[in-house]
Each structure stands twice: as structure tokens, then as C-alpha cells.
Amino acid sequence: MIKVGIYGATGYSGYELVRILLGHPEAGLAFITSETYRGKLFSEVFPFGLDQPLVAMDEAQPEAVEAVFTCLPHTTAMERIARIYRPGLKVIDLSADFRFSDAAEYSRWYNTEHRAPELLAESAYGLPELFREKIRRCNIVGNPGCYPTSALLALAPLASGGLLKDSEVIVDAKSGVSGAGRKADLTSHFVEVNEEITPYKLGRTHRHVGEMESVLSGLAGRSIRVAFTPQLAPFSRGILSTVYVRTDISAGEIRGVLAAAYENEPFVTVLESGEPARLARVQYNNRCVLGVHEIAGTSLVLITSAIDNLIKGAAGQAVQNFNILFGLDETAGLTAPSGRI
Ligand SMILES: NC(=O)c1ccc[n+]([C@@H]2O[C@H](COP(=O)([O-])OP(=O)(O)OC[C@H]3O[C@@H](n4cnc5c(N)ncnc54)[C@H](OP(=O)(O)O)[C@@H]3O)[C@@H](O)[C@H]2O)c1
């Protein structure tokens, strides 16, 4: 068994990570942390039969584990990682702190200095379908953001294949409310969210734009800009992105490119032409589902992309990265059939 610890086990992504790792054939949970619930059992916080105590971060023993997952707010994550990091420890960080290889770029989007720039050389961007080999060799994985995961899986093969005619793409995305985390906030209050759809941080102001543009520009070998319309929608979990690209080839050919790129990927499904991606296919599982659609009379092609923000957009992808880091079957712990009616 590989001993692992989870920092921030009482958040939504931490909870999902606990749940997935309990079913993992090779991982054993050595510690789980919470400041708010320190001293309580996990089963006292969540109606879930794990009678393991939650400990404060300073009481955890990272020296006794081979891997840690950090499910903490950004900045808190890198400060903790800087304190506990040692050669031989593998870190999977679910926050944004290790998603940029360049500290200045991180500062630009997150409006704060990077607190552990010396560790960036140890890190890799953790989107396995694109960067598996780099992840295998790194020590710290910057697990991608949820919106970027859905958009990048739709766009990456087109960017790397030189198929984006414009240097601008449009990503319109709806997220369930768990994307905002478990902490109570007026903007995610039931009455504010229910029977409403709320666009926020429009254009190029959302922090995830930096992550998407950095990856797409790297793959395309030129600057790609993302016009991004994130929206909060009244469901608990899932992201549905509708992505518009201008291209010289047909929707059918674009579908062929995506199908070829993901042919051997266990967690990406490209639907038949014209069939839209839907949340029901991805909720509670680690899949990304892509649909490709013709927009007749235009040179635009529409791609729909669905993920569960807490699984492929967070905890499931983190376990996929853990599997890669330890040379395990990439699907270990992630194959239980699940979905929604
Ligand atoms: N939600 C998503 O869909 C999603 C997707 C991808 C990535 N992420 C990223 O993953 C990370 C966790 O997100 P989440 O949605 O799971 O958050 P969350 O539900 O708000 O949970 C945050 C966790 O961090 C702990 N925490 C908060 N502030 C802390 C502090 N100052 N010191 C120590 N612990 C602290 C909380 O523990 P206590 O018990 O002490 O309160 C809790 O366990 C974030 O960086 C987020 O951006 C989230």
C-alpha cells in the first residue's frame, strides 16, 4: 500500500478524494486534515462510514507518507507544500498554485507573489491526456482547474494540429454550485442560485483564462486568446462547456481529429456527430464527454464538453495523476460504474 495524506479533506474536492481513495487498490489513507473539524471523525462531518480522525495540518505527519494531496485554497496550498516538501515525496496539488510553470504568470492571474518559486521546476501541469510523460517525471503535479479541463480537452488536439484558424476561441461554460467550494457564501446561497443562471467574471477576467491560454498557446506555438463566459447554474455538480472555433475543415473532420487523439484514452469519449455532451454522462465519474456539431452556413464548429467538476475537474483527475506518478494502472480506483439517470 502507498501511504497518502490529504490536506483539506473536509472540502468538496477533499471529500471526493477520500471517497475515491477508500476504493483504491494501492492507496492507504494515513492522515486527513481539517482545521475547523480537528479532533472529529470524518464520519461525524459527512454521513459516510469512515471513522478516521481529522487532524490539524500541523499535527499531520507528512514524513510518514509517500504522497500528499492538497485540497486547500490557493496560497495556503503552496505555503504548506513549501513546508513539507522533501525529495521522494510526491505532491498532487488541487489548487492553482502549481498550474503555471512561470511565477510571474501566476502572479499576474492570481494577484499575489508565488511563495515557492524554487519548487516550480519540480512541477508539471496535470492534464494526463496531454502531458502524461512530463507528469511521470515530476514531483509536484499542478492539478488543472475544472473549467480548463473541460475546455482544453475540447481544444487541445485542434491547437496542436494547427486547425484553429483564428487566434481567438470562445468558451461558454456553465458550472454547478459545488465549483465554488463548501464554504457558505451569499453568491452560492440557494435562494440566489435557484431558478437563476449567473454570468460572472466575463471576457478575459476569470483566472482560469490564464491557464487555458497558457496551455493552448504552448500547443499552437502562437498566442491563442480565450473569450470566456463562465456561468453559475442551479445544479450541484458538473460543467458543460460549449466551445466555438473557426476552422477550414468540416465538423465531421474535427470529430475525426478528436476521436483519433483520444482513441486510447480511458476517460475521454467522443460522441457520434451531432450528439451533444450532457452532464448525466459524467456526474460522479472521471469521464470527459465531447460532442461535435456543425453550424450550417458558417465556418464555425461547436464542441460541447461535459465533466464532473469534482471528479475529472478535481479529485478523479488527481487520482489519475497519482496513478501516473507511481507507475500504476492509470484507471486504478476510478473504474466503478457511475453516472446519473
Ligand atoms: N470545487 C471544485 O469544483 C474545484 C475544482 C478544481 C479545483 N478546485 C480547487 O481545489 C481546492 C479545494 O477546493 P474545494 O472546492 O474542495 O474547497 P472547499 O470545499 O472550500 O474546501 C476547502 C478545504 O480547505 C480547508 N481550508 C480552507 N481554508 C484553510 C486554511 N486557511 N488553512 C487550512 N485549511 C483550510 C478547509 O478545511 P476546514 O475543515 O478547516 O474548513 C477545507 O477542507 C481549491 O484550491 C479549489 O480552487 C476546486
The ligand as a Gaussian input file, in Angstrom:
#p B3LYP/6-31G(d) Opt

LIG

0 1
 N      -14.759000      22.741000      -6.134000
 C      -14.275000      22.467000      -7.337000
 O      -15.045000      22.156000      -8.285000
 C      -12.791000      22.509000      -7.599000
 C      -12.332000      22.024000      -8.827000
 C      -10.950000      22.068000      -9.106000
 C      -10.078000      22.627000      -8.181000
 N      -10.566000      23.108000      -7.015000
 C       -9.574000      23.683000      -6.086000
 O       -9.342000      22.740000      -5.037000
 C       -9.108000      23.427000      -3.805000
 C      -10.158000      22.984000      -2.798000
 O      -11.432000      23.325000      -3.336000
 P      -12.806000      22.881000      -2.671000
 O      -13.879000      23.312000      -3.602000
 O      -12.737000      21.486000      -2.230000
 O      -12.809000      23.870000      -1.409000
 P      -13.719000      23.864000      -0.121000
 O      -14.899000      22.991000      -0.298000
 O      -13.936000      25.304000       0.240000
 O      -12.731000      23.207000       0.975000
 C      -11.539000      23.819000       1.354000
 C      -10.754000      22.903000       2.283000
 O       -9.580000      23.612000       2.678000
 C       -9.555000      23.777000       4.092000
 N       -9.142000      25.153000       4.391000
 C       -9.738000      26.292000       3.990000
 N       -9.020000      27.370000       4.391000
 C       -7.963000      26.872000       5.051000
 C       -6.854000      27.469000       5.696000
 N       -6.693000      28.802000       5.723000
 N       -5.952000      26.661000       6.288000
 C       -6.107000      25.322000       6.265000
 N       -7.140000      24.696000       5.654000
 C       -8.043000      25.471000       5.062000
 C      -10.963000      23.501000       4.569000
 O      -10.825000      22.900000       5.841000
 P      -11.631000      23.243000       7.167000
 O      -12.323000      21.973000       7.552000
 O      -10.571000      23.633000       8.132000
 O      -12.588000      24.361000       6.861000
 C      -11.477000      22.511000       3.545000
 O      -11.104000      21.202000       3.902000
 C       -9.175000      24.927000      -4.118000
 O       -7.898000      25.432000      -4.333000
 C      -10.007000      24.967000      -5.396000
 O       -9.732000      26.099000      -6.190000
 C      -11.890000      23.058000      -6.692000

